[in-house]
Amino acid sequence: MTNQKNVRVKIWIVSLPDAHERRAHMRAQFAQFPGLAFEFFDAIRTKDRSQYPIDYDTRARQLLFGDDLRPGEVGCFLSHRQLWERCAQADDPAWVILEDDIVLHQAFPECIEVLMEHAHEWDVVRLMQLLHRRGSWIHRRLDGGYALRAYDRQPSGTQGYLLKPAVAQALCRHASKIVWPIDETLDLYWRHGQRLYTLEPAAIDVASEFESTIGARSADLRPKWRKLQRQFINGLHGLQRGLYNLKAYGWRRGE
């Protein structure tokens, strides 16, 4: 059985200051593990376009997509990036960053301990797979039946992940301009160059009782050429990922 006191990482929960129900939910989740300390990070709320920061790249966003990020997406981006900035200045071996609408599996402390025992194998590790993606392989098998799964196209989401201070510094440089949502910014691993994996089996899951605070995107009314442009960008990214992975992993990519 894992000694929870051995899990020596900083644990942050991204949560809006007035999200009382979500915070109560997360306190209940961690009550299962009295040896694990955590802190809430007051997430940034962006109400409308007038509150977008100066580093929101309107020109790039419009050129690539013909629309704007939603206010909730910008607030989410700023919240995670601010935690990356703090992490980059920390002396801790790694930080766990969680969102406030997740469920911790019983093996959560064990998962973190195993990952820290194999910290030389990764830079960033997602603690769950949000979307099912084809084109993945086991990069490394770990103790206790766990594994690091590498993806060609990433499974998205920032529900929970583990990262190191030096890596956080690199991610801050990568995220200096706001164009993509924060999870898609993290997904661009061939640009930021960090070893990004997903833990298998997962350490967390999404809590089904909460609705997204980011808000729904309006119906796609963009002209057909914009959709073709998006397909071109996806194809270009696929080519870039393929070349990057060929260089990083070769032809044989495990299981």
Steps between C-alpha positions, in 0.01 A plus 500: 500500500630845408613722784326826412773698676740375232305688233717811520354714227305822515131448418296791365129504416389761245166634618305824475485676840120476517477137380395386848334174393800396293742585779295298747508212253879515474543519878290184524718334237819573692341399831566143380872575518572689825873485432472705182514879526348720231420864435238679294617739232249778438424464131474807281153592378482674163149632443515641149723605210588831668691309770727306264867567583744678272671171407178362353600473134186614322667511159634143518173367638296665225741390227498139619139458608294805411365525854601583856562280798210506743550708818503182707776355283710812548447491876594132509812571294609783730439290812712207389773721357523694824550171685770405248673831573492427873615144449796621292624691807447214746753267660259205507580192291161525327152646528165330458243735346137392520173657398210503744260272311688173528485181705813354658542126460593301808845443353566874451784522757659184362481639146684818599762306695566265207528793260749674728707182525524511119530878470794467261261350243264796454460878495120531521255220577125523462324304772209397277398472136216739419447404135564164340763536230637249256871492435650445845756265650649402834816704543608342828357248744531604864476324835164381627348435158508865393625631169577822318299516178621722217255644250536626147193721542463580868188404703452864611379640830665661802293319764818385671869480419844483656786725387847609609617858563753502215230375266255761626752765399513362146120482484473865606718601207288282271179658634616862487224579247140387539370341180383149593314381810742396774461125443560537126800720576638217713415252223748670262787288632698513176526876553580521871720188484400353838442127558123490541337171602178373653491269801335163450288395681370844595540656844192723470174531310248773418227560758178468301289721728666826397444696180787680331565856618657586164167509318377352176629614165239649267401322181771494235385757246839551340517483120600179328849627421565540872415136555735403217765719660452312828542169319822630346632606843411159644681332212806720548506422870473131421805524274695695763408248770600211278844645427555588866401154622711330236803689627412449868385137493602352166285252309449262792286665763419227748159349560 
